[in-house]
Amino acid sequence: MRKLLIATAAASILAAGPALAQDDYYYEDDRAGFEDALPAGEEIEAMAPMLDRMTGALLDVDVGPVIDAANPYRRQSWRGRRTLGDLAGRDDPYFDLRLRESIYGTTAGMARMMDALAAAAPAMRRSLREMERAVQDSRHGDRDD
């Protein structure tokens, strides 16, 4: 789950690059809203209890009939319901604790990352602007020959 969140954040940074590198007079309104579009760290951390409840509901889904339908000749001798949580945590007595720690730890890390990204956005914007100007200057230099 952590790798997915990191990949999503990296993809959003890469996707925002071209928009940040545009000329000021065309996209000044878009640039002003970039930092405002990022969720605050507190908002992300506030999502942790909701994610915890959603994960709990997902882990409570009874998948026994689906397992039996997938392979009807090999029925498990499992008594009662076969939920995702039961199957995922059958060999780990601390599964619930580890899962909750992962959820709350990941949201705290994402909150720190978004705060850092918001702080770094002006410098990223300047770097992209300088890079764009350097590319334009190099193109104009090639035409002089």
N, CA, C and O atoms as a GROMACS GRO file, in nm:
protein
  580
    1MET      N    1   0.083  -0.118   0.000
    1MET     CA    2   0.000   0.000   0.000
    1MET      C    3   0.088   0.125   0.000
    1MET      O    4   0.058   0.223  -0.068
    2ARG      N    5   0.196   0.120   0.076
    2ARG     CA    6   0.286   0.234   0.084
    2ARG      C    7   0.350   0.262  -0.050
    2ARG      O    8   0.364   0.378  -0.091
    3LYS      N    9   0.389   0.154  -0.122
    3LYS     CA   10   0.451   0.172  -0.253
    3LYS      C   11   0.354   0.235  -0.351
    3LYS      O   12   0.393   0.318  -0.434
    4LEU      N   13   0.226   0.198  -0.342
    4LEU     CA   14   0.124   0.255  -0.430
    4LEU      C   15   0.108   0.404  -0.404
    4LEU      O   16   0.097   0.482  -0.499
    5LEU      N   17   0.107   0.444  -0.278
    5LEU     CA   18   0.092   0.586  -0.246
    5LEU      C   19   0.214   0.666  -0.291
    5LEU      O   20   0.199   0.778  -0.340
    6ILE      N   21   0.331   0.610  -0.276
    6ILE     CA   22   0.452   0.679  -0.320
    6ILE      C   23   0.452   0.694  -0.472
    6ILE      O   24   0.487   0.799  -0.525
    7ALA      N   25   0.413   0.586  -0.542
    7ALA     CA   26   0.408   0.592  -0.688
    7ALA      C   27   0.305   0.695  -0.735
    7ALA      O   28   0.329   0.766  -0.833
    8THR      N   29   0.192   0.703  -0.667
    8THR     CA   30   0.089   0.801  -0.703
    8THR      C   31   0.140   0.943  -0.683
    8THR      O   32   0.118   1.030  -0.767
    9ALA      N   33   0.209   0.966  -0.574
    9ALA     CA   34   0.263   1.099  -0.548
    9ALA      C   35   0.368   1.136  -0.652
    9ALA      O   36   0.371   1.248  -0.701
   10ALA      N   37   0.454   1.040  -0.686
   10ALA     CA   38   0.558   1.067  -0.787
   10ALA      C   39   0.495   1.096  -0.923
   10ALA      O   40   0.540   1.186  -0.994
   11ALA      N   41   0.391   1.022  -0.958
   11ALA     CA   42   0.323   1.045  -1.086
   11ALA      C   43   0.257   1.182  -1.089
   11ALA      O   44   0.258   1.248  -1.193
   12SER      N   45   0.201   1.225  -0.977
   12SER     CA   46   0.138   1.357  -0.974
   12SER      C   47   0.241   1.468  -0.988
   12SER      O   48   0.213   1.571  -1.049
   13ILE      N   49   0.360   1.447  -0.932
   13ILE     CA   50   0.466   1.547  -0.947
   13ILE      C   51   0.510   1.555  -1.093
   13ILE      O   52   0.527   1.664  -1.147
   14LEU      N   53   0.529   1.438  -1.156
   14LEU     CA   54   0.570   1.437  -1.296
   14LEU      C   55   0.462   1.497  -1.386
   14LEU      O   56   0.494   1.565  -1.483
   15ALA      N   57   0.337   1.472  -1.354
   15ALA     CA   58   0.228   1.526  -1.436
   15ALA      C   59   0.217   1.677  -1.420
   15ALA      O   60   0.175   1.746  -1.513
   16ALA      N   61   0.254   1.729  -1.305
   16ALA     CA   62   0.245   1.873  -1.281
   16ALA      C   63   0.360   1.950  -1.344
   16ALA      O   64   0.350   2.071  -1.362
   17GLY      N   65   0.468   1.882  -1.378
   17GLY     CA   66   0.586   1.948  -1.434
   17GLY      C   67   0.559   2.032  -1.556
   17GLY      O   68   0.595   2.150  -1.556
   18PRO      N   69   0.497   1.978  -1.663
   18PRO     CA   70   0.472   2.059  -1.782
   18PRO      C   71   0.384   2.181  -1.754
   18PRO      O   72   0.404   2.287  -1.812
   19ALA      N   73   0.288   2.165  -1.666
   19ALA     CA   74   0.202   2.279  -1.635
   19ALA      C   75   0.279   2.389  -1.563
   19ALA      O   76   0.253   2.508  -1.583
   20LEU      N   77   0.373   2.350  -1.479
   20LEU     CA   78   0.451   2.449  -1.406
   20LEU      C   79   0.554   2.517  -1.495
   20LEU      O   80   0.599   2.627  -1.464
   21ALA      N   81   0.593   2.454  -1.604
   21ALA     CA   82   0.697   2.508  -1.690
   21ALA      C   83   0.645   2.604  -1.795
   21ALA      O   84   0.724   2.656  -1.874
   22GLN      N   85   0.517   2.630  -1.801
   22GLN     CA   86   0.459   2.718  -1.901
   22GLN      C   87   0.494   2.863  -1.872
   22GLN      O   88   0.533   2.898  -1.760
   23ASP      N   89   0.480   2.948  -1.975
   23ASP     CA   90   0.509   3.091  -1.959
   23ASP      C   91   0.415   3.153  -1.856
   23ASP      O   92   0.299   3.114  -1.844
   24ASP      N   93   0.469   3.251  -1.782
   24ASP     CA   94   0.392   3.315  -1.675
   24ASP      C   95   0.265   3.382  -1.725
   24ASP      O   96   0.160   3.369  -1.662
   25TYR      N   97   0.271   3.452  -1.834
   25TYR     CA   98   0.156   3.531  -1.876
   25TYR      C   99   0.042   3.444  -1.928
   25TYR      O  100  -0.071   3.493  -1.937
   26TYR      N  101   0.067   3.320  -1.963
   26TYR     CA  102  -0.041   3.232  -2.006
   26TYR      C  103  -0.106   3.158  -1.890
   26TYR      O  104  -0.227   3.138  -1.888
   27TYR      N  105  -0.026   3.118  -1.793
   27TYR     CA  106  -0.076   3.025  -1.691
   27TYR      C  107  -0.057   3.077  -1.549
   27TYR      O  108  -0.042   2.997  -1.457
   28GLU      N  109  -0.057   3.206  -1.530
   28GLU     CA  110  -0.035   3.261  -1.398
   28GLU      C  111  -0.144   3.214  -1.300
   28GLU      O  112  -0.114   3.184  -1.185
   29ASP      N  113  -0.270   3.208  -1.346
   29ASP     CA  114  -0.379   3.166  -1.257
   29ASP      C  115  -0.362   3.020  -1.217
   29ASP      O  116  -0.388   2.985  -1.102
   30ASP      N  117  -0.319   2.934  -1.312
   30ASP     CA  118  -0.300   2.793  -1.280
   30ASP      C  119  -0.188   2.774  -1.180
   30ASP      O  120  -0.198   2.691  -1.090
   31ARG      N  121  -0.082   2.850  -1.194
   31ARG     CA  122   0.031   2.837  -1.103
   31ARG      C  123  -0.005   2.882  -0.964
   31ARG      O  124   0.037   2.821  -0.865
   32ALA      N  125  -0.081   2.987  -0.954
   32ALA     CA  126  -0.118   3.037  -0.822
   32ALA      C  127  -0.201   2.932  -0.748
   32ALA      O  128  -0.196   2.926  -0.625
   33GLY      N  129  -0.276   2.852  -0.821
   33GLY     CA  130  -0.362   2.753  -0.757
   33GLY      C  131  -0.295   2.620  -0.729
   33GLY      O  132  -0.355   2.534  -0.665
   34PHE      N  133  -0.171   2.600  -0.776
   34PHE     CA  134  -0.105   2.471  -0.759
   34PHE      C  135  -0.086   2.437  -0.612
   34PHE      O  136  -0.122   2.328  -0.567
   35GLU      N  137  -0.029   2.532  -0.537
   35GLU     CA  138  -0.007   2.506  -0.395
   35GLU      C  139  -0.139   2.491  -0.321
   35GLU      O  140  -0.149   2.413  -0.226
   36ASP      N  141  -0.240   2.566  -0.364
   36ASP     CA  142  -0.371   2.557  -0.300
   36ASP      C  143  -0.441   2.425  -0.330
   36ASP      O  144  -0.525   2.380  -0.252
   37ALA      N  145  -0.406   2.362  -0.444
   37ALA     CA  146  -0.470   2.236  -0.481
   37ALA      C  147  -0.417   2.119  -0.400
   37ALA      O  148  -0.484   2.017  -0.389
   38LEU      N  149  -0.298   2.133  -0.343
   38LEU     CA  150  -0.243   2.025  -0.262
   38LEU      C  151  -0.317   2.017  -0.129
   38LEU      O  152  -0.340   2.120  -0.064
   39PRO      N  153  -0.356   1.897  -0.088
   39PRO     CA  154  -0.422   1.886   0.043
   39PRO      C  155  -0.321   1.913   0.154
   39PRO      O  156  -0.204   1.879   0.143
   40ALA      N  157  -0.369   1.974   0.259
   40ALA     CA  158  -0.283   2.001   0.375
   40ALA      C  159  -0.253   1.870   0.447
   40ALA      O  160  -0.329   1.774   0.440
   41GLY      N  161  -0.141   1.869   0.517
   41GLY     CA  162  -0.103   1.749   0.591
   41GLY      C  163  -0.207   1.708   0.693
   41GLY      O  164  -0.230   1.588   0.714
   42GLU      N  165  -0.271   1.805   0.756
   42GLU     CA  166  -0.374   1.774   0.856
   42GLU      C  167  -0.494   1.703   0.792
   42GLU      O  168  -0.554   1.614   0.852
   43GLU      N  169  -0.528   1.744   0.669
   43GLU     CA  170  -0.640   1.680   0.599
   43GLU      C  171  -0.609   1.534   0.569
   43GLU      O  172  -0.696   1.448   0.582
   44ILE      N  173  -0.486   1.507   0.529
   44ILE     CA  174  -0.450   1.369   0.498
   44ILE      C  175  -0.449   1.284   0.624
   44ILE      O  176  -0.499   1.172   0.624
   45GLU      N  177  -0.393   1.338   0.732
   45GLU     CA  178  -0.392   1.261   0.857
   45GLU      C  179  -0.533   1.240   0.911
   45GLU      O  180  -0.559   1.139   0.976
   46ALA      N  181  -0.623   1.332   0.883
   46ALA     CA  182  -0.762   1.316   0.927
   46ALA      C  183  -0.833   1.203   0.853
   46ALA      O  184  -0.937   1.155   0.898
   47MET      N  185  -0.777   1.161   0.738
   47MET     CA  186  -0.838   1.051   0.662
   47MET      C  187  -0.807   0.914   0.722
   47MET      O  188  -0.873   0.816   0.686
   48ALA      N  189  -0.710   0.904   0.810
   48ALA     CA  190  -0.667   0.775   0.863
   48ALA      C  191  -0.781   0.697   0.930
   48ALA      O  192  -0.796   0.578   0.902
   49PRO      N  193  -0.862   0.757   1.016
   49PRO     CA  194  -0.971   0.679   1.076
   49PRO      C  195  -1.072   0.628   0.972
   49PRO      O  196  -1.123   0.516   0.985
   50MET      N  197  -1.100   0.710   0.870
   50MET     CA  198  -1.192   0.666   0.766
   50MET      C  199  -1.132   0.548   0.688
   50MET      O  200  -1.202   0.451   0.659
   51LEU      N  201  -1.003   0.558   0.654
   51LEU     CA  202  -0.937   0.447   0.584
   51LEU      C  203  -0.935   0.322   0.671
   51LEU      O  204  -0.950   0.210   0.620
   52ASP      N  205  -0.918   0.339   0.799
   52ASP     CA  206  -0.920   0.225   0.892
   52ASP      C  207  -1.056   0.157   0.891
   52ASP      O  208  -1.065   0.035   0.887
   53ARG      N  209  -1.162   0.237   0.896
   53ARG     CA  210  -1.297   0.179   0.893
   53ARG      C  211  -1.327   0.113   0.759
   53ARG      O  212  -1.389   0.006   0.755
   54MET      N  213  -1.284   0.176   0.650
   54MET     CA  214  -1.308   0.117   0.518
   54MET      C  215  -1.233  -0.015   0.503
   54MET      O  216  -1.287  -0.112   0.449
   55THR      N  217  -1.110  -0.019   0.550
   55THR     CA  218  -1.032  -0.143   0.544
   55THR      C  219  -1.096  -0.250   0.629
   55THR      O  220  -1.101  -0.367   0.590
   56GLY      N  221  -1.146  -0.212   0.746
   56GLY     CA  222  -1.215  -0.308   0.832
   56GLY      C  223  -1.338  -0.366   0.764
   56GLY      O  224  -1.365  -0.486   0.773
   57ALA      N  225  -1.414  -0.281   0.696
   57ALA     CA  226  -1.533  -0.330   0.624
   57ALA      C  227  -1.492  -0.422   0.510
   57ALA      O  228  -1.558  -0.524   0.486
   58LEU      N  229  -1.385  -0.389   0.439
   58LEU     CA  230  -1.338  -0.474   0.330
   58LEU      C  231  -1.290  -0.609   0.382
   58LEU      O  232  -1.316  -0.712   0.320
   59LEU      N  233  -1.221  -0.607   0.493
   59LEU     CA  234  -1.171  -0.733   0.550
   59LEU      C  235  -1.282  -0.820   0.608
   59LEU      O  236  -1.260  -0.938   0.636
   60ASP      N  237  -1.399  -0.763   0.625
   60ASP     CA  238  -1.512  -0.839   0.679
   60ASP      C  239  -1.597  -0.903   0.569
   60ASP      O  240  -1.701  -0.962   0.598
   61VAL      N  241  -1.555  -0.892   0.444
   61VAL     CA  242  -1.629  -0.952   0.333
   61VAL      C  243  -1.607  -1.104   0.333
   61VAL      O  244  -1.493  -1.151   0.338
   62ASP      N  245  -1.715  -1.178   0.327
   62ASP     CA  246  -1.709  -1.325   0.326
   62ASP      C  247  -1.677  -1.371   0.184
   62ASP      O  248  -1.759  -1.356   0.093
   63VAL      N  249  -1.558  -1.428   0.166
   63VAL     CA  250  -1.515  -1.474   0.034
   63VAL      C  251  -1.521  -1.626   0.022
   63VAL      O  252  -1.477  -1.681  -0.079
   64GLY      N  253  -1.575  -1.694   0.122
   64GLY     CA  254  -1.584  -1.840   0.118
   64GLY      C  255  -1.657  -1.893  -0.004
   64GLY      O  256  -1.606  -1.983  -0.071
   65PRO      N  257  -1.775  -1.840  -0.037
   65PRO     CA  258  -1.845  -1.889  -0.156
   65PRO      C  259  -1.766  -1.866  -0.286
   65PRO      O  260  -1.774  -1.948  -0.377
   66VAL      N  261  -1.693  -1.757  -0.294
   66VAL     CA  262  -1.613  -1.730  -0.413
   66VAL      C  263  -1.499  -1.832  -0.423
   66VAL      O  264  -1.470  -1.882  -0.532
   67ILE      N  265  -1.436  -1.863  -0.312
   67ILE     CA  266  -1.329  -1.963  -0.311
   67ILE      C  267  -1.384  -2.100  -0.351
   67ILE      O  268  -1.322  -2.171  -0.431
   68ASP      N  269  -1.499  -2.136  -0.297
   68ASP     CA  270  -1.560  -2.265  -0.331
   68ASP      C  271  -1.600  -2.271  -0.478
   68ASP      O  272  -1.585  -2.375  -0.542
   69ALA      N  273  -1.650  -2.159  -0.532
   69ALA     CA  274  -1.690  -2.157  -0.672
   69ALA      C  275  -1.569  -2.165  -0.764
   69ALA      O  276  -1.578  -2.223  -0.872
   70ALA      N  277  -1.458  -2.107  -0.723
   70ALA     CA  278  -1.338  -2.110  -0.806
   70ALA      C  279  -1.281  -2.252  -0.817
   70ALA      O  280  -1.228  -2.288  -0.922
   71ASN      N  281  -1.292  -2.330  -0.711
   71ASN     CA  282  -1.241  -2.467  -0.713
   71ASN      C  283  -1.336  -2.556  -0.631
   71ASN      O  284  -1.310  -2.582  -0.514
   72PRO      N  285  -1.444  -2.601  -0.692
   72PRO     CA  286  -1.546  -2.673  -0.616
   72PRO      C  287  -1.500  -2.812  -0.569
   72PRO      O  288  -1.562  -2.868  -0.479
   73TYR      N  289  -1.395  -2.868  -0.626
   73TYR     CA  290  -1.351  -3.002  -0.587
   73TYR      C  291  -1.256  -2.999  -0.469
   73TYR      O  292  -1.226  -3.104  -0.411
   74ARG      N  293  -1.209  -2.884  -0.432
   74ARG     CA  294  -1.117  -2.874  -0.321
   74ARG      C  295  -1.175  -2.779  -0.217
   74ARG      O  296  -1.129  -2.666  -0.203
   75ARG      N  297  -1.272  -2.824  -0.146
   75ARG     CA  298  -1.334  -2.741  -0.043
   75ARG      C  299  -1.251  -2.747   0.084
   75ARG      O  300  -1.208  -2.853   0.128
   76GLN      N  301  -1.231  -2.630   0.141
   76GLN     CA  302  -1.155  -2.620   0.264
   76GLN      C  303  -1.241  -2.668   0.381
   76GLN      O  304  -1.363  -2.653   0.380
   77SER      N  305  -1.177  -2.725   0.480
   77SER     CA  306  -1.250  -2.764   0.601
   77SER      C  307  -1.245  -2.646   0.698
   77SER      O  308  -1.186  -2.655   0.806
   78TRP      N  309  -1.307  -2.538   0.659
   78TRP     CA  310  -1.309  -2.414   0.734
   78TRP      C  311  -1.447  -2.398   0.794
   78TRP      O  312  -1.548  -2.402   0.724
   79ARG      N  313  -1.452  -2.379   0.921
   79ARG     CA  314  -1.582  -2.362   0.988
   79ARG      C  315  -1.616  -2.214   0.995
   79ARG      O  316  -1.531  -2.130   1.023
   80GLY      N  317  -1.740  -2.186   0.969
   80GLY     CA  318  -1.786  -2.047   0.977
   80GLY      C  319  -1.753  -1.970   0.850
   80GLY      O  320  -1.728  -2.026   0.744
   81ARG      N  321  -1.755  -1.840   0.865
   81ARG     CA  322  -1.729  -1.753   0.752
   81ARG      C  323  -1.582  -1.750   0.718
   81ARG      O  324  -1.497  -1.768   0.806
   82ARG      N  325  -1.551  -1.729   0.594
   82ARG     CA  326  -1.414  -1.710   0.548
   82ARG      C  327  -1.404  -1.568   0.495
   82ARG      O  328  -1.431  -1.542   0.377
   83THR      N  329  -1.366  -1.478   0.580
   83THR     CA  330  -1.354  -1.338   0.540
   83THR      C  331  -1.212  -1.310   0.493
   83THR      O  332  -1.120  -1.388   0.518
   84LEU      N  333  -1.197  -1.198   0.424
   84LEU     CA  334  -1.063  -1.158   0.382
   84LEU      C  335  -0.971  -1.139   0.502
   84LEU      O  336  -0.854  -1.175   0.497
   85GLY      N  337  -1.025  -1.083   0.609
   85GLY     CA  338  -0.946  -1.063   0.730
   85GLY      C  339  -0.903  -1.194   0.794
   85GLY      O  340  -0.789  -1.206   0.839
   86ASP      N  341  -0.994  -1.292   0.797
   86ASP     CA  342  -0.959  -1.423   0.852
   86ASP      C  343  -0.850  -1.490   0.770
   86ASP      O  344  -0.756  -1.547   0.825
   87LEU      N  345  -0.863  -1.483   0.639
   87LEU     CA  346  -0.765  -1.547   0.552
   87LEU      C  347  -0.631  -1.474   0.556
   87LEU      O  348  -0.526  -1.537   0.556
   88ALA      N  349  -0.635  -1.342   0.560
   88ALA     CA  350  -0.510  -1.265   0.559
   88ALA      C  351  -0.435  -1.277   0.691
   88ALA      O  352  -0.312  -1.278   0.693
   89GLY      N  353  -0.508  -1.287   0.801
   89GLY     CA  354  -0.444  -1.289   0.931
   89GLY      C  355  -0.438  -1.424   0.998
   89GLY      O  356  -0.412  -1.432   1.118
   90ARG      N  357  -0.462  -1.531   0.924
   90ARG     CA  358  -0.468  -1.662   0.989
   90ARG      C  359  -0.333  -1.707   1.044
   90ARG      O  360  -0.330  -1.783   1.141
   91ASP      N  361  -0.221  -1.662   0.986
   91ASP     CA  362  -0.090  -1.701   1.035
   91ASP      C  363  -0.021  -1.589   1.113
   91ASP      O  364   0.093  -1.606   1.158
   92ASP      N  365  -0.088  -1.478   1.130
   92ASP     CA  366  -0.028  -1.364   1.198
   92ASP      C  367  -0.123  -1.315   1.307
   92ASP      O  368  -0.224  -1.251   1.276
   93PRO      N  369  -0.093  -1.344   1.433
   93PRO     CA  370  -0.184  -1.301   1.539
   93PRO      C  371  -0.188  -1.149   1.556
   93PRO      O  372  -0.280  -1.096   1.618
   94TYR      N  373  -0.090  -1.080   1.502
   94TYR     CA  374  -0.085  -0.934   1.514
   94TYR      C  375  -0.125  -0.864   1.384
   94TYR      O  376  -0.090  -0.748   1.363
   95PHE      N  377  -0.198  -0.933   1.298
   95PHE     CA  378  -0.236  -0.878   1.168
   95PHE      C  379  -0.311  -0.746   1.181
   95PHE      O  380  -0.278  -0.649   1.114
   96ASP      N  381  -0.412  -0.743   1.268
   96ASP     CA  382  -0.492  -0.620   1.283
   96ASP      C  383  -0.405  -0.504   1.331
   96ASP      O  384  -0.418  -0.392   1.281
   97LEU      N  385  -0.319  -0.530   1.427
   97LEU     CA  386  -0.232  -0.425   1.478
   97LEU      C  387  -0.137  -0.375   1.371
   97LEU      O  388  -0.118  -0.254   1.356
   98ARG      N  389  -0.077  -0.467   1.296
   98ARG     CA  390   0.015  -0.428   1.190
   98ARG      C  391  -0.056  -0.348   1.080
   98ARG      O  392  -0.002  -0.252   1.027
   99LEU      N  393  -0.177  -0.390   1.048
   99LEU     CA  394  -0.253  -0.320   0.945
   99LEU      C  395  -0.285  -0.177   0.988
   99LEU      O  396  -0.269  -0.083   0.910
  100ARG      N  397  -0.330  -0.162   1.111
  100ARG     CA  398  -0.361  -0.027   1.161
  100ARG      C  399  -0.236   0.060   1.167
  100ARG      O  400  -0.241   0.178   1.131
  101GLU      N  401  -0.126   0.003   1.213
  101GLU     CA  402  -0.001   0.079   1.215
  101GLU      C  403   0.039   0.123   1.075
  101GLU      O  404   0.088   0.234   1.055
  102SER      N  405   0.018   0.036   0.978
  102SER     CA  406   0.050   0.069   0.840
  102SER      C  407  -0.038   0.183   0.789
  102SER      O  408   0.012   0.274   0.723
  103ILE      N  409  -0.166   0.178   0.818
  103ILE     CA  410  -0.258   0.282   0.771
  103ILE      C  411  -0.222   0.417   0.832
  103ILE      O  412  -0.208   0.516   0.761
  104TYR      N  413  -0.208   0.420   0.964
  104TYR     CA  414  -0.180   0.546   1.031
  104TYR      C  415  -0.038   0.596   0.999
  104TYR      O  416  -0.017   0.717   0.986
  105GLY      N  417   0.058   0.505   0.986
  105GLY     CA  418   0.194   0.544   0.949
  105GLY      C  419   0.202   0.598   0.808
  105GLY      O  420   0.272   0.696   0.782
  106THR      N  421   0.129   0.534   0.716
  106THR     CA  422   0.131   0.579   0.576
  106THR      C  423   0.065   0.715   0.562
  106THR      O  424   0.116   0.800   0.489
  107THR      N  425  -0.046   0.737   0.628
  107THR     CA  426  -0.111   0.868   0.618
  107THR      C  427  -0.025   0.977   0.680
  107THR      O  428  -0.021   1.089   0.630
  108ALA      N  429   0.045   0.945   0.789
  108ALA     CA  430   0.135   1.044   0.849
  108ALA      C  431   0.250   1.076   0.753
  108ALA      O  432   0.289   1.192   0.739
  109GLY      N  433   0.303   0.974   0.687
  109GLY     CA  434   0.410   0.996   0.589
  109GLY      C  435   0.362   1.075   0.469
  109GLY      O  436   0.433   1.163   0.419
  110MET      N  437   0.242   1.046   0.422
  110MET     CA  438   0.185   1.121   0.309
  110MET      C  439   0.161   1.267   0.349
  110MET      O  440   0.181   1.357   0.268
  111ALA      N  441   0.119   1.289   0.473
  111ALA     CA  442   0.097   1.426   0.519
  111ALA      C  443   0.229   1.503   0.518
  111ALA      O  444   0.234   1.617   0.473
  112ARG      N  445   0.335   1.442   0.568
  112ARG     CA  446   0.466   1.508   0.566
  112ARG      C  447   0.512   1.534   0.423
  112ARG      O  448   0.570   1.639   0.394
  113MET      N  449   0.488   1.438   0.334
  113MET     CA  450   0.529   1.453   0.196
  113MET      C  451   0.453   1.567   0.128
  113MET      O  452   0.514   1.645   0.054
  114MET      N  453   0.324   1.579   0.151
  114MET     CA  454   0.247   1.688   0.090
  114MET      C  455   0.290   1.823   0.144
  114MET      O  456   0.296   1.920   0.069
  115ASP      N  457   0.319   1.830   0.273
  115ASP     CA  458   0.368   1.956   0.329
  115ASP      C  459   0.503   1.993   0.267
  115ASP      O  460   0.527   2.110   0.236
  116ALA      N  461   0.590   1.895   0.250
  116ALA     CA  462   0.720   1.920   0.189
  116ALA      C  463   0.704   1.960   0.042
  116ALA      O  464   0.775   2.048  -0.006
  117LEU      N  465   0.613   1.896  -0.028
  117LEU     CA  466   0.589   1.929  -0.168
  117LEU      C  467   0.535   2.071  -0.182
  117LEU      O  468   0.576   2.145  -0.271
  118ALA      N  469   0.445   2.109  -0.094
  118ALA     CA  470   0.392   2.246  -0.098
  118ALA      C  471   0.502   2.348  -0.069
  118ALA      O  472   0.504   2.456  -0.128
  119ALA      N  473   0.593   2.314   0.021
  119ALA     CA  474   0.704   2.404   0.052
  119ALA      C  475   0.803   2.412  -0.064
  119ALA      O  476   0.863   2.517  -0.088
  120ALA      N  477   0.820   2.301  -0.135
  120ALA     CA  478   0.917   2.296  -0.244
  120ALA      C  479   0.860   2.345  -0.377
  120ALA      O  480   0.935   2.366  -0.472
  121ALA      N  481   0.730   2.362  -0.387
  121ALA     CA  482   0.667   2.398  -0.514
  121ALA      C  483   0.723   2.526  -0.576
  121ALA      O  484   0.748   2.527  -0.696
  122PRO      N  485   0.743   2.633  -0.501
  122PRO     CA  486   0.800   2.753  -0.564
  122PRO      C  487   0.939   2.730  -0.624
  122PRO      O  488   0.969   2.779  -0.733
  123ALA      N  489   1.022   2.656  -0.553
  123ALA     CA  490   1.156   2.627  -0.605
  123ALA      C  491   1.148   2.537  -0.727
  123ALA      O  492   1.224   2.555  -0.823
  124MET      N  493   1.058   2.441  -0.726
  124MET     CA  494   1.039   2.354  -0.842
  124MET      C  495   0.992   2.436  -0.962
  124MET      O  496   1.037   2.415  -1.074
  125ARG      N  497   0.901   2.528  -0.937
  125ARG     CA  498   0.849   2.612  -1.044
  125ARG      C  499   0.962   2.695  -1.105
  125ARG      O  500   0.972   2.706  -1.227
  126ARG      N  501   1.047   2.755  -1.019
  126ARG     CA  502   1.160   2.834  -1.070
  126ARG      C  503   1.256   2.747  -1.151
  126ARG      O  504   1.303   2.788  -1.257
  127SER      N  505   1.285   2.627  -1.101
  127SER     CA  506   1.376   2.537  -1.173
  127SER      C  507   1.320   2.498  -1.308
  127SER      O  508   1.393   2.495  -1.407
  128LEU      N  509   1.192   2.467  -1.313
  128LEU     CA  510   1.130   2.431  -1.440
  128LEU      C  511   1.130   2.550  -1.537
  128LEU      O  512   1.151   2.533  -1.657
  129ARG      N  513   1.106   2.668  -1.485
  129ARG     CA  514   1.108   2.788  -1.568
  129ARG      C  515   1.249   2.811  -1.625
  129ARG      O  516   1.264   2.843  -1.743
  130GLU      N  517   1.351   2.795  -1.541
  130GLU     CA  518   1.490   2.811  -1.587
  130GLU      C  519   1.526   2.705  -1.691
  130GLU      O  520   1.594   2.734  -1.789
  131MET      N  521   1.480   2.584  -1.670
  131MET     CA  522   1.509   2.477  -1.765
  131MET      C  523   1.441   2.506  -1.899
  131MET      O  524   1.501   2.485  -2.004
  132GLU      N  525   1.318   2.554  -1.894
  132GLU     CA  526   1.248   2.587  -2.017
  132GLU      C  527   1.320   2.699  -2.092
  132GLU      O  528   1.333   2.693  -2.215
  133ARG      N  529   1.366   2.800  -2.021
  133ARG     CA  530   1.439   2.909  -2.085
  133ARG      C  531   1.570   2.859  -2.145
  133ARG      O  532   1.608   2.902  -2.254
  134ALA      N  533   1.639   2.769  -2.076
  134ALA     CA  534   1.764   2.715  -2.128
  134ALA      C  535   1.739   2.635  -2.256
  134ALA      O  536   1.818   2.643  -2.350
  135VAL      N  537   1.630   2.560  -2.260
  135VAL     CA  538   1.596   2.485  -2.381
  135VAL      C  539   1.563   2.581  -2.495
  135VAL      O  540   1.608   2.560  -2.608
  136GLN      N  541   1.486   2.684  -2.466
  136GLN     CA  542   1.454   2.783  -2.569
  136GLN      C  543   1.579   2.854  -2.619
  136GLN      O  544   1.594   2.877  -2.739
  137ASP      N  545   1.669   2.889  -2.526
  137ASP     CA  546   1.794   2.955  -2.566
  137ASP      C  547   1.878   2.863  -2.653
  137ASP      O  548   1.941   2.909  -2.749
  138SER      N  549   1.881   2.735  -2.620
  138SER     CA  550   1.961   2.642  -2.701
  138SER      C  551   1.900   2.625  -2.840
  138SER      O  552   1.974   2.608  -2.937
  139ARG      N  553   1.768   2.630  -2.851
  139ARG     CA  554   1.705   2.621  -2.983
  139ARG      C  555   1.737   2.745  -3.065
  139ARG      O  556   1.765   2.734  -3.185
  140HIS      N  557   1.733   2.861  -3.004
  140HIS     CA  558   1.762   2.984  -3.076
  140HIS      C  559   1.908   2.990  -3.114
  140HIS      O  560   1.942   3.047  -3.218
  141GLY      N  561   1.995   2.934  -3.034
  141GLY     CA  562   2.138   2.930  -3.066
  141GLY      C  563   2.166   2.845  -3.186
  141GLY      O  564   2.258   2.875  -3.262
  142ASP      N  565   2.090   2.737  -3.208
  142ASP     CA  566   2.108   2.649  -3.323
  142ASP      C  567   2.069   2.719  -3.454
  142ASP      O  568   2.124   2.686  -3.559
  143ARG      N  569   1.977   2.813  -3.448
  143ARG     CA  570   1.930   2.880  -3.569
  143ARG      C  571   2.031   2.982  -3.622
  143ARG      O  572   2.028   3.016  -3.740
  144ASP      N  573   2.120   3.030  -3.537
  144ASP     CA  574   2.216   3.132  -3.577
  144ASP      C  575   2.318   3.078  -3.675
  144ASP      O  576   2.378   3.156  -3.749
  145ASP      N  577   2.341   2.948  -3.676
  145ASP     CA  578   2.445   2.891  -3.764
  145ASP      C  579   2.410   2.898  -3.909
  145ASP      O  580   2.488   2.854  -3.993
   0.00000   0.00000   0.00000
